[in-house]
Amino acid sequence: MQSLFLFAFNITDLDQARRFYGGVLGCPEGRSTATWVDFDFFGHQLSLHLGTPFKTECTGRVGDHLVPMPHFGLVLALPDWQALAQRLTEAGIAFVLEPQLRFEGQPGEQWTMFFLDPFGNPIEIKGFRSLETVYAA
């Protein structure tokens, strides 16, 4: 079964969302109204609605780091992850967790980065040499 993931959440400014999701991340814009806008988030649907963004806290312990919870994100093949990390760095994005390798040499070895959208919504992007190892234990 092939499927797409949908995530709908609140933002406070549609134009700012367009600049970040469309401009910085390069996500094509889909349908919109005066109160929401959809983006193709690397093959998945994000639906951003005007409202109060959800509260987050750095309570998720991963290795030696506390990461923002809740958060959403992507799993990419490593070359795509590297290209996106470079794009975000060049755009001057302030990272919550700088692009880095974690679990080196272990099952589930991955590259990761955390950053916030302009509304404080945390995003994690992971990169794997092989997407077949995403669930390796």
C-alpha positions, 0 to 999 in steps of 0.5 A: 500500500502506498500512502501519503502523510498529512499533518495539519497544524497552526501558524500565525502568518500565511505570507511568512509560512509561504516564505519559509516552507515555499522559499527556504525549504522549497516546498511547492504550494498547493491549495489555499484560502484566506485562513490556510495553505497547503504545501507539498512537504517532500511528497507529503501534505502539510496543511498550515492553518491560522491559529495558535501554534502548539506548545513544545518543550525540550523533553525528548532525550535522544542520546546526549541531547534533549530535543523539542517535543512534539516535533515532525519531520522527514527521513531522507536519503543521505545525499538529499539530507546533505543538500537540504542541510547545506540549503538551510545553513546557507539560508542562515537557519538557526539550528536547535541541533546542528546537522550531525551524525548520531549512533555512528557505527550502530544499527540506526546510524543516522544524520540529523538536524533540528530547527524551528519554523518561524512559528516555533514548530520544531522540525527534525530531518534525518538522513540515512545511507539506506532507507532500509535501515530506518527501523534497524534495531 
